[in-house]
Amino acid sequence: MKSATRGKRISATEVTNVSKHGFWIFVDGRELFAPFALFPWFEKSSIAEILEVERQGPDHLYWPKLDVDLAIRSLEHPEEFPLVSRVSVRGDRPRPSIAKKRSVGARRKKERSN
């Protein structure tokens, strides 16, 4: 008797640890770290909200309770993504909003004009 042809190998995507500095997520057989300093919309989230992650494509993670989408590449190489999140608080729950990174000089100039 011959076994059926195997399908594509996949591994589960799951958050494996949460600390005060960020969380680790297991993706494609490796563990990646998401520091709250770079991904601040997770910092005030509950552990239950962080743990509920879905793999929605080969390079796409989604947290439905937080309505947060991330490319896996942004976790692997955050230096390649020159965007900074601005967190606006609604109640005690942060929501992501992406804005272009401003230089320190541009921020100081804006502060002086206000």
C-alpha atoms as an extended CHARMM CRD file, in Angstrom:
* protein
*
       114  EXT
         1         1  MET       CA              0.0000000000        0.0000000000        0.0000000000  PROA      1               0.0000000000
         2         2  LYS       CA              1.3210000000        3.3890000000       -0.9580000000  PROA      2               0.0000000000
         3         3  SER       CA              0.8000000000        6.4470000000        1.2560000000  PROA      3               0.0000000000
         4         4  ALA       CA             -0.8890000000        9.5430000000       -0.1040000000  PROA      4               0.0000000000
         5         5  THR       CA              1.3050000000       12.3950000000       -1.2830000000  PROA      5               0.0000000000
         6         6  ARG       CA              2.1520000000       14.7530000000        1.5220000000  PROA      6               0.0000000000
         7         7  GLY       CA              0.8670000000       18.2900000000        1.4240000000  PROA      7               0.0000000000
         8         8  LYS       CA              2.8260000000       21.4490000000        2.0610000000  PROA      8               0.0000000000
         9         9  ARG       CA              4.4550000000       21.4450000000        5.4930000000  PROA      9               0.0000000000
        10        10  ILE       CA              3.2290000000       24.1670000000        7.7730000000  PROA      10              0.0000000000
        11        11  SER       CA              3.9790000000       24.9720000000       11.3730000000  PROA      11              0.0000000000
        12        12  ALA       CA              1.6760000000       26.6600000000       13.8030000000  PROA      12              0.0000000000
        13        13  THR       CA              1.9860000000       30.3750000000       14.3570000000  PROA      13              0.0000000000
        14        14  GLU       CA              1.7230000000       31.2100000000       18.0290000000  PROA      14              0.0000000000
        15        15  VAL       CA              2.8600000000       33.6670000000       20.6480000000  PROA      15              0.0000000000
        16        16  THR       CA              5.1800000000       31.7060000000       22.9340000000  PROA      16              0.0000000000
        17        17  ASN       CA              6.0850000000       34.2660000000       25.6110000000  PROA      17              0.0000000000
        18        18  VAL       CA              5.1370000000       37.7650000000       26.7470000000  PROA      18              0.0000000000
        19        19  SER       CA              7.3490000000       39.9660000000       28.9260000000  PROA      19              0.0000000000
        20        20  LYS       CA              7.3400000000       43.6000000000       29.9850000000  PROA      20              0.0000000000
        21        21  HSD       CA              9.6250000000       44.3320000000       26.9960000000  PROA      21              0.0000000000
        22        22  GLY       CA              7.6610000000       42.6060000000       24.2270000000  PROA      22              0.0000000000
        23        23  PHE       CA              6.6030000000       39.1890000000       23.0380000000  PROA      23              0.0000000000
        24        24  TRP       CA              8.0150000000       36.2270000000       21.1150000000  PROA      24              0.0000000000
        25        25  ILE       CA              6.1010000000       34.6930000000       18.2400000000  PROA      25              0.0000000000
        26        26  PHE       CA              6.8340000000       31.3050000000       16.6560000000  PROA      26              0.0000000000
        27        27  VAL       CA              6.5820000000       31.5120000000       12.8480000000  PROA      27              0.0000000000
        28        28  ASP       CA              7.8700000000       29.0440000000       10.2440000000  PROA      28              0.0000000000
        29        29  GLY       CA              9.9800000000       27.0960000000       12.7150000000  PROA      29              0.0000000000
        30        30  ARG       CA             11.7040000000       30.1410000000       14.2360000000  PROA      30              0.0000000000
        31        31  GLU       CA             10.9730000000       32.5030000000       17.0770000000  PROA      31              0.0000000000
        32        32  LEU       CA             10.8440000000       36.2550000000       16.4280000000  PROA      32              0.0000000000
        33        33  PHE       CA             10.7650000000       39.0210000000       19.0430000000  PROA      33              0.0000000000
        34        34  ALA       CA              8.3580000000       41.9670000000       18.8160000000  PROA      34              0.0000000000
        35        35  PRO       CA              9.5740000000       44.6600000000       21.2350000000  PROA      35              0.0000000000
        36        36  PHE       CA              6.9300000000       47.0470000000       22.5430000000  PROA      36              0.0000000000
        37        37  ALA       CA              9.3070000000       49.9210000000       21.7430000000  PROA      37              0.0000000000
        38        38  LEU       CA              8.8670000000       49.1580000000       18.0160000000  PROA      38              0.0000000000
        39        39  PHE       CA              5.3090000000       47.7920000000       18.1620000000  PROA      39              0.0000000000
        40        40  PRO       CA              3.6790000000       49.9690000000       20.8620000000  PROA      40              0.0000000000
        41        41  TRP       CA              0.0330000000       49.1210000000       20.1330000000  PROA      41              0.0000000000
        42        42  PHE       CA              0.6170000000       45.7480000000       21.8310000000  PROA      42              0.0000000000
        43        43  GLU       CA              2.0410000000       47.2130000000       25.0630000000  PROA      43              0.0000000000
        44        44  LYS       CA             -1.2640000000       48.0360000000       26.8000000000  PROA      44              0.0000000000
        45        45  SER       CA             -3.0640000000       45.0290000000       25.3190000000  PROA      45              0.0000000000
        46        46  SER       CA             -4.0660000000       42.0670000000       27.4240000000  PROA      46              0.0000000000
        47        47  ILE       CA             -2.1630000000       38.8170000000       27.1020000000  PROA      47              0.0000000000
        48        48  ALA       CA             -5.3310000000       37.1990000000       25.7050000000  PROA      48              0.0000000000
        49        49  GLU       CA             -5.4380000000       39.8320000000       22.9450000000  PROA      49              0.0000000000
        50        50  ILE       CA             -1.7590000000       39.2960000000       22.0790000000  PROA      50              0.0000000000
        51        51  LEU       CA             -2.1020000000       35.4970000000       22.0890000000  PROA      51              0.0000000000
        52        52  GLU       CA             -4.9100000000       35.5170000000       19.5390000000  PROA      52              0.0000000000
        53        53  VAL       CA             -2.9250000000       35.7640000000       16.2970000000  PROA      53              0.0000000000
        54        54  GLU       CA             -3.9040000000       34.4650000000       12.8610000000  PROA      54              0.0000000000
        55        55  ARG       CA             -1.6950000000       33.6400000000        9.9040000000  PROA      55              0.0000000000
        56        56  GLN       CA             -3.5270000000       35.1130000000        6.9180000000  PROA      56              0.0000000000
        57        57  GLY       CA             -0.9270000000       34.5590000000        4.2480000000  PROA      57              0.0000000000
        58        58  PRO       CA              2.6990000000       33.6140000000        3.7350000000  PROA      58              0.0000000000
        59        59  ASP       CA              3.8880000000       36.9680000000        5.1330000000  PROA      59              0.0000000000
        60        60  HSD       CA              0.8150000000       38.2830000000        6.9350000000  PROA      60              0.0000000000
        61        61  LEU       CA             -0.1160000000       38.0990000000       10.6340000000  PROA      61              0.0000000000
        62        62  TYR       CA             -3.3490000000       39.4990000000       12.0510000000  PROA      62              0.0000000000
        63        63  TRP       CA             -4.5320000000       40.1230000000       15.6100000000  PROA      63              0.0000000000
        64        64  PRO       CA             -8.3580000000       40.2960000000       15.3000000000  PROA      64              0.0000000000
        65        65  LYS       CA             -9.0760000000       41.5830000000       18.8230000000  PROA      65              0.0000000000
        66        66  LEU       CA             -6.6210000000       44.4480000000       18.2590000000  PROA      66              0.0000000000
        67        67  ASP       CA             -7.2360000000       44.9330000000       14.5180000000  PROA      67              0.0000000000
        68        68  VAL       CA             -3.4550000000       44.8980000000       13.9410000000  PROA      68              0.0000000000
        69        69  ASP       CA             -1.8260000000       43.5750000000       10.7500000000  PROA      69              0.0000000000
        70        70  LEU       CA              1.9030000000       42.9170000000       10.4940000000  PROA      70              0.0000000000
        71        71  ALA       CA              4.1520000000       41.6310000000        7.7710000000  PROA      71              0.0000000000
        72        72  ILE       CA              6.4260000000       38.9000000000        9.1050000000  PROA      72              0.0000000000
        73        73  ARG       CA              9.3130000000       40.7070000000        7.4190000000  PROA      73              0.0000000000
        74        74  SER       CA              8.6950000000       43.7130000000        9.6940000000  PROA      74              0.0000000000
        75        75  LEU       CA              9.4450000000       41.4610000000       12.6690000000  PROA      75              0.0000000000
        76        76  GLU       CA             12.5140000000       39.9580000000       10.9950000000  PROA      76              0.0000000000
        77        77  HSD       CA             13.9740000000       43.2660000000        9.7770000000  PROA      77              0.0000000000
        78        78  PRO       CA             12.3190000000       46.2380000000       11.5310000000  PROA      78              0.0000000000
        79        79  GLU       CA             15.1170000000       48.5320000000       10.2920000000  PROA      79              0.0000000000
        80        80  GLU       CA             13.7330000000       48.1370000000        6.7460000000  PROA      80              0.0000000000
        81        81  PHE       CA             10.4050000000       49.6520000000        7.7830000000  PROA      81              0.0000000000
        82        82  PRO       CA             10.9690000000       53.3680000000        8.4780000000  PROA      82              0.0000000000
        83        83  LEU       CA              7.4670000000       53.8970000000        9.8420000000  PROA      83              0.0000000000
        84        84  VAL       CA              6.6780000000       54.7650000000       13.4260000000  PROA      84              0.0000000000
        85        85  SER       CA              3.3920000000       54.0880000000       15.1220000000  PROA      85              0.0000000000
        86        86  ARG       CA              1.5380000000       56.8430000000       16.8860000000  PROA      86              0.0000000000
        87        87  VAL       CA             -0.7000000000       55.4030000000       19.5460000000  PROA      87              0.0000000000
        88        88  SER       CA             -3.9380000000       57.1680000000       20.3010000000  PROA      88              0.0000000000
        89        89  VAL       CA             -5.6480000000       55.9700000000       23.4330000000  PROA      89              0.0000000000
        90        90  ARG       CA             -9.3560000000       55.2520000000       23.3270000000  PROA      90              0.0000000000
        91        91  GLY       CA            -10.3420000000       54.2620000000       26.8140000000  PROA      91              0.0000000000
        92        92  ASP       CA             -7.3730000000       52.2540000000       28.0480000000  PROA      92              0.0000000000
        93        93  ARG       CA             -6.8360000000       50.4460000000       24.7160000000  PROA      93              0.0000000000
        94        94  PRO       CA             -4.2650000000       51.7360000000       22.2170000000  PROA      94              0.0000000000
        95        95  ARG       CA             -5.0180000000       51.7760000000       18.5050000000  PROA      95              0.0000000000
        96        96  PRO       CA             -2.3430000000       51.7960000000       15.8050000000  PROA      96              0.0000000000
        97        97  SER       CA             -1.9510000000       54.6620000000       13.4050000000  PROA      97              0.0000000000
        98        98  ILE       CA              1.0140000000       54.7190000000       11.0500000000  PROA      98              0.0000000000
        99        99  ALA       CA              2.8130000000       57.9680000000       10.2830000000  PROA      99              0.0000000000
       100       100  LYS       CA              6.0840000000       58.7550000000        8.5420000000  PROA      100             0.0000000000
       101       101  LYS       CA              9.0650000000       59.0740000000       10.8160000000  PROA      101             0.0000000000
       102       102  ARG       CA             10.1290000000       62.6590000000       11.4120000000  PROA      102             0.0000000000
       103       103  SER       CA             13.6510000000       63.7550000000       12.1160000000  PROA      103             0.0000000000
       104       104  VAL       CA             14.4960000000       65.2270000000       15.5100000000  PROA      104             0.0000000000
       105       105  GLY       CA             15.1180000000       68.6020000000       13.8350000000  PROA      105             0.0000000000
       106       106  ALA       CA             11.6630000000       68.5970000000       12.2070000000  PROA      106             0.0000000000
       107       107  ARG       CA              9.9980000000       67.7880000000       15.5380000000  PROA      107             0.0000000000
       108       108  ARG       CA             11.8920000000       70.5610000000       17.3510000000  PROA      108             0.0000000000
       109       109  LYS       CA             10.9930000000       73.0570000000       14.6190000000  PROA      109             0.0000000000
       110       110  LYS       CA              7.3140000000       72.1170000000       14.9510000000  PROA      110             0.0000000000
       111       111  GLU       CA              7.4840000000       72.3920000000       18.7550000000  PROA      111             0.0000000000
       112       112  ARG       CA              8.9950000000       75.8850000000       18.4930000000  PROA      112             0.0000000000
       113       113  SER       CA              6.2710000000       77.0450000000       16.1020000000  PROA      113             0.0000000000
       114       114  ASN       CA              3.5070000000       75.9410000000       18.5080000000  PROA      114             0.0000000000
